[in-house]
Amino acid sequence: MSKFQDIINSKTPTLVDFYADWCGPCKTIAPILKEVKDHFGNKISIIKVDVDKNPAAAQKFGVRGVPNLILFKEGRIEWQQAGVIPKNQLIQMIQPHL
């Protein structure tokens, strides 16, 4: 958990994808997140957190459904949304936080 804390405390915005292996929509959003990472490059970090393996992290941030995306910057939650989000919409939501 401390490594996770270090990552979300970074000045680089970090998009955390809370997911589960059994979740169909989570599989749908994976390639979208790759495209978003390709779009932003080093301006953003994207990490995945399996809610079944890390229930404490999911509980700490109020994740009740997956996929659930949370954008952190310097340890603060800048934005959070559950569900599959189209690439262009996701890029528009992240852009102001860079």
Buried (B, 14 or more C-beta within 10 A) or exposed (E): EEEBEEBBEEEBBBBBBBBBEEBEBBEEBEEBBEEBBEBBEEEBBBBEBBBEEBEEBBEEBEBEEBBBBBBBBEEEEBBBBBEBBEBEEBBEBBEEBE
